[in-house]
């Protein structure tokens, strides 16, 4: 009797991110690959695609565009890019908290490079930073 062959969670032709050197990352890549039910989207972000994402972030020209990029990250990586005013007074772009959520398979380098690119873009386009503050009612009427 033949046993049915279950479809692979990842098509074989899709490139996966090259694994980091041992001890350099805590992305839990092996655990993710061992679990057939796991969300594999973070592993599909190759270094080349990471560069494209960084370039896309560097082209953000409005708060709405930034929200669109956040939606793309959520859809394609399954991770949330949170951009919020910090708990203390916001005097510079450094006062805005930018975090790419940890997900199994999402490299530590990506979790650092994406927020850094967003911070650079906010420093270049202060109108977007002001829109973030306004969206969180920091400039609203009290």
N, C-alpha and C positions, 0 to 999 in steps of 0.2 A: 504494500500500500504506500502510495506517495504522500509525503507530508506537504501541505501547501507552503509555498515560499511567500513569506510576508514581505511587503515592499520595504525597502530601506528608507529610513527617515531622511536621509540626504542622498540626492542623486550623485552617482559616482563622478559625474563630469564637473561638478561644482568645486572650485578650489577652496580649500580651507586655509585659515591663517596658519602660518608656520609657527610651530610652538617656540616659546621663549626658552632661553637657556635654563637649566635646572636651578631653582632657587631665586631666579630673577622675577618671577611672576607667581601670583596666587590665583590664577584664573580657573583652576580646577578642570582643566581641559580633559584630562584622562577620565575623570568621573563623568563628565558630560558625554564623552564618546562611548562610554560603557553603558549608558542608560538609553535604550531605544525610544523611550517616551520623552526624553529631555528636549527642551527648546534649543535647537542648534543654530538659530539665527546669529548669535554673537560670533560663532566660529566662522561664519561666512564673510566677515569683515577682514579681508586681506589687507596687507600693508598698503598696497596700491589703492584699494578702495578707501582706506583710512585717509590717505593723502587727498583723494577726491572729496571726501567729507570735509576735511580741513579747508580745502580751497572753496568749497560751497559756503562754509561758515564765514570765510573771509570776504565773500561777496554779498552777505546779508545787507540789505539796504533799508529795512524798516522793522518795526516791532512785529508786524504781521508776518513778514518774511521769516523772522527768527522763530516765531511760533510754528510756521510751516516746517522749518528744519527740525524743530522739536518733534513734530508729528511724524516726520520721516524717520527720525531716529527711533521713536517708539514703535513704528510699524516694522522697520527693517531689522532692528536689533533687539526689540523687546525690552529695551531699557528706557528709563525716564531721564531726560535732561532737565534738571530743576534749576531755575534761575529766579532767585528771590532776593529782596533787600535783606541785608544782614540784621542781626538782632540789635545791634547798636546803631548809632547815627551813621548815615551814609554820606560821606564827604567826597569820596572818590569812587572810581569803578571797583577798587579793591573791597569796598564795603558791600558789594553785591555778591551773594553766595551763589556759586555756579558749581553744580555737582552732577556728574554722570553716574547714575545708579550702578552699584555693583551687581553683576549678573554672572552666573557660572559661564565660563567661556569668553568673557569680555576681558581682554588683556589690561593689565594695570597701566601700560603705556597709553592705551586709548582713553582710559578713564582720566588720564592726566592731560593728554594733548587736546582733546575736544574742549574741556573747560578753558584751557589756556587760549585756544583760538577764539572762543567766544569772548573772553576777557579782552583780548587784543582788539577785537572788532568793536566792542563797546567803548574802548578807549578812543578809537578812531571816530566812531559815530556816537557822540554823546546824546544825540536826539533819541537813539534807541534806549540808552540807559535811562534817560528821563521818562520815556514811555513805560519802562518796566516799573519805575518808582510810582508813576501815576496809576498804573494798572493795579498796584497794591495800595492805593489810596494814600500815598505819602504826600501828594500835592492836593488831595481832595479837601473839600470843606469839612471843618470839624464842627 
